[in-house]
């Protein structure tokens, strides 16, 4: 049986359809003071799958997930697989400054202590997040479905990472499509301000940035939040004569009019997956999740 939290209802229904299984209905509402009321109204089997992303509003969605896991245990579920397509608070996986809270560690403890037996997520911001758990954690990649979208919608692409941290994504997609890839150099000046430059040739990218002229540039990243990195990268690429710039991401966080800023910079299309619900969530990861659930059952 599969249950979807309020942050992932559409994705949950797609996963259930892929598996040929029914959804266990739930009732969710808010009290006047903002507290959540949750009631599981459907059947509860010994093995349950809970699907809930923990994007904005992070705290609400996280508490809802914890309530669902704990309640399923109380109702007789013996094994609960948690599918958290987007792992909220996952970007603070270590202390960058003295005294900082390692929020990813605390979230991991909450999920495990609530009764999760296994966790499935997609493109965790850092693979080291898995180390906070003592239960199995499966970090899936959405790059194959993003690559398929690119294949169907472009003719002469070059896959570009907006910074060196995206090299793994661009390489994975480029290998699937058998095309070129490279990346740009990013320096973060503040939490909401970045400076992007042409990559230094000493860093040995697969293809030098000067070779992008006339190509359809596809910027790929795991998360788009404010869009500042994408805007800077787009300006550089257009200045080097690319035919067009499309943007693909796994997790469309999209705060502070990010999509408007990106389109205003000259981007042709902005596409994300449905790990989070947004206006650009046009690529579904349902099959990836469903296949993993089936694999874990075998």
C-alpha positions in Angstrom: 0.0 0.0 0.0 1.1 3.5 -0.8 0.4 6.8 1.1 1.2 10.2 -0.3 1.6 13.2 1.9 0.1 16.5 0.8 3.4 17.7 -0.7 3.6 14.8 -3.1 0.0 13.8 -4.0 0.4 13.9 -7.8 3.8 12.0 -7.8 2.4 9.4 -5.4 -0.5 8.7 -7.7 1.9 8.2 -10.6 4.1 5.8 -8.6 1.0 3.8 -7.5 -0.1 3.6 -11.2 3.4 2.4 -12.2 3.2 -0.3 -9.6 -0.5 -1.2 -10.3 -1.3 -0.6 -6.6 -4.0 1.4 -4.8 -3.5 4.4 -2.7 -4.4 4.4 1.0 -6.4 7.6 1.4 -5.7 10.1 4.2 -7.4 13.1 5.6 -5.3 16.2 6.3 -6.5 19.5 7.5 -5.3 22.4 9.6 -6.6 23.7 12.9 -7.2 27.4 13.2 -3.9 27.8 15.0 -2.0 26.1 12.2 -1.4 22.7 13.7 -1.9 19.7 11.3 -4.6 17.1 11.7 -3.9 13.8 10.0 -6.0 10.7 9.8 -5.3 7.6 7.8 -8.7 6.5 6.5 -7.6 3.6 4.2 -6.2 0.1 4.8 -2.8 -0.3 6.4 -0.8 -3.4 5.4 2.3 -4.8 7.0 4.5 -3.1 4.3 3.7 0.5 3.6 5.3 3.1 1.3 5.1 6.8 2.3 5.9 9.4 -0.3 6.5 13.0 0.9 8.9 15.7 -0.2 10.0 18.1 2.4 10.3 21.3 0.4 8.5 24.6 1.2 6.9 24.8 3.8 9.7 22.5 5.0 8.7 22.4 8.7 5.0 21.6 7.9 5.9 18.9 5.3 8.5 17.4 7.6 6.1 17.1 10.6 3.5 15.6 8.3 5.9 13.0 7.2 6.9 12.2 10.8 3.2 11.9 11.8 2.5 9.6 9.0 5.4 7.2 9.7 4.7 7.1 13.4 0.9 6.6 12.9 1.5 3.8 10.5 3.6 2.0 13.1 0.8 2.4 15.6 -1.7 1.0 13.1 0.3 -2.2 12.6 2.7 -1.5 9.7 5.8 -3.6 10.3 8.0 -2.1 7.5 7.7 1.4 6.3 9.7 2.5 3.2 9.9 6.3 3.1 10.2 8.0 -0.3 11.4 11.6 0.2 12.0 12.8 -3.4 13.4 16.1 -2.1 15.3 16.0 1.2 14.6 19.3 2.8 17.4 20.7 5.1 19.8 18.5 3.2 22.2 21.4 2.2 23.4 21.8 5.8 25.2 18.4 6.2 28.2 19.8 8.1 29.3 22.8 10.0 30.5 25.5 7.7 30.9 28.0 10.6 31.4 27.3 14.3 28.2 26.7 16.2 26.0 25.9 13.2 23.3 23.3 13.5 23.8 20.3 11.3 20.2 20.2 10.2 20.5 17.2 7.9 21.6 15.0 10.8 18.7 16.0 12.9 16.2 15.4 10.1 17.7 12.0 9.5 17.4 11.1 13.2 13.7 12.2 13.2 12.8 10.1 10.2 14.6 7.0 11.5 13.3 7.3 15.1 9.7 7.8 13.8 9.9 4.2 12.4 11.3 4.3 8.9 12.9 1.1 7.8 14.3 2.3 4.5 14.7 5.7 2.7 14.6 6.4 -1.0 15.5 9.9 -2.3 16.7 11.5 -5.5 19.9 13.3 -6.1 20.7 14.1 -2.5 22.7 17.4 -2.4 25.5 15.4 -0.8 25.9 11.7 -0.8 27.3 11.9 2.7 23.8 12.4 4.0 23.5 8.7 3.9 26.0 8.4 6.7 23.6 10.0 9.2 21.3 6.9 8.9 21.7 3.4 10.3 18.8 2.2 8.0 19.4 1.6 4.2 19.3 4.8 2.1 19.0 4.8 -1.7 20.1 7.9 -3.5 18.6 7.6 -7.0 19.5 9.7 -10.0 17.0 11.6 -12.1 19.5 12.2 -14.9 18.3 9.4 -17.1 14.8 10.9 -17.4 16.3 14.4 -17.9 18.5 13.0 -20.6 15.5 11.5 -22.3 13.7 14.9 -22.3 16.8 16.5 -23.8 17.0 13.8 -26.5 13.4 14.5 -27.5 13.6 18.3 -27.5 17.1 19.2 -28.8 19.2 18.4 -31.9 22.7 19.6 -31.2 23.1 19.8 -27.4 26.0 20.5 -25.2 25.5 19.7 -21.5 26.9 22.3 -19.2 27.2 22.5 -15.4 26.8 26.0 -13.9 29.6 25.1 -11.5 32.1 22.3 -10.9 29.7 20.6 -8.4 27.4 19.7 -11.3 30.1 17.8 -13.3 28.7 14.5 -12.1 25.3 15.3 -13.5 26.5 16.7 -16.8 28.8 13.7 -17.4 26.1 11.2 -16.7 23.7 12.9 -19.1 26.4 13.4 -21.8 27.3 9.7 -21.6 23.7 8.8 -22.1 23.3 11.1 -25.1 26.8 10.7 -26.4 27.4 14.4 -26.6 29.8 17.0 -25.2 29.8 18.4 -21.7 31.6 21.1 -19.7 31.1 23.4 -16.8 31.5 26.9 -15.5 33.4 28.2 -12.5 31.3 29.6 -9.7 32.4 31.6 -6.6 29.7 32.1 -3.9 30.0 35.6 -2.5 27.1 35.4 -0.1 24.1 33.0 0.4 22.1 34.8 -2.4 24.9 36.1 -4.6 27.3 34.2 -6.8 29.9 35.1 -9.4 30.2 32.9 -12.5 33.2 32.9 -14.8 34.6 30.9 -17.7 36.2 27.7 -16.4 40.0 27.7 -16.1 41.5 25.4 -18.7 43.8 24.0 -16.1 40.7 22.3 -14.5 40.6 20.1 -17.7 36.9 20.1 -18.5 35.7 17.6 -21.1 35.2 20.5 -23.6 36.5 24.0 -23.4 33.8 26.7 -23.1 35.0 28.4 -26.3 33.5 25.4 -28.2 29.9 26.1 -27.4 29.2 28.5 -30.3 26.2 27.5 -32.3 25.1 24.7 -30.0 22.0 24.3 -27.9 23.3 24.7 -24.4 21.6 22.7 -21.7 22.4 23.9 -18.2 21.9 21.1 -15.6 21.9 21.2 -11.8 20.4 19.3 -8.9 18.6 22.3 -7.3 17.5 25.7 -8.6 16.7 28.0 -5.6 17.1 31.7 -6.3 18.2 31.2 -9.9 21.3 33.5 -9.5 23.8 30.9 -10.6 21.7 30.0 -13.7 21.3 33.7 -14.6 25.0 34.3 -14.5 25.8 31.2 -16.5 23.2 32.0 -19.1 24.7 35.5 -19.7 28.1 33.9 -20.2 26.9 31.3 -22.6 24.9 33.7 -24.7 27.9 35.9 -24.8 29.8 33.0 -26.3 27.4 32.5 -29.2 25.3 29.6 -28.2 22.2 29.0 -30.3 20.0 28.7 -27.2 20.0 28.0 -23.5 17.7 25.5 -21.8 17.7 24.8 -18.1 17.0 21.4 -16.5 17.0 20.6 -12.8 16.0 17.8 -10.5 14.5 19.9 -7.6 12.7 23.1 -8.6 12.8 24.9 -5.3 12.4 28.3 -7.1 12.2 31.1 -4.6 12.0 34.9 -5.1 10.7 34.9 -8.6 13.5 32.6 -9.8 11.8 31.5 -12.9 11.0 35.0 -14.1 14.7 36.0 -13.5 15.9 33.0 -15.5 13.6 33.6 -18.5 14.5 37.3 -18.4 18.2 36.4 -18.8 17.3 34.8 -22.1 16.7 31.1 -21.3 14.4 29.3 -23.8 13.0 26.7 -21.5 13.1 25.9 -17.8 12.2 22.3 -16.9 12.3 20.5 -13.6 11.2 17.1 -12.3 8.2 16.4 -10.0 10.2 15.8 -6.9 8.7 19.1 -6.0 5.5 20.5 -7.2 6.0 23.6 -9.4 4.9 25.2 -12.7 8.0 23.7 -14.4 7.7 20.2 -13.0 7.2 18.5 -16.4 9.6 15.5 -16.1 8.3 12.7 -13.8 10.5 10.5 -11.6 7.6 8.1 -10.9 9.1 5.3 -12.9 12.5 5.6 -11.3 10.9 5.4 -7.8 8.5 2.6 -8.8 11.4 0.5 -10.2 13.4 0.9 -7.0 10.5 -0.2 -4.9 10.0 -3.3 -7.0 13.7 -4.0 -6.8 13.7 -3.8 -3.0 10.8 -6.2 -2.8 12.5 -8.9 -4.9 
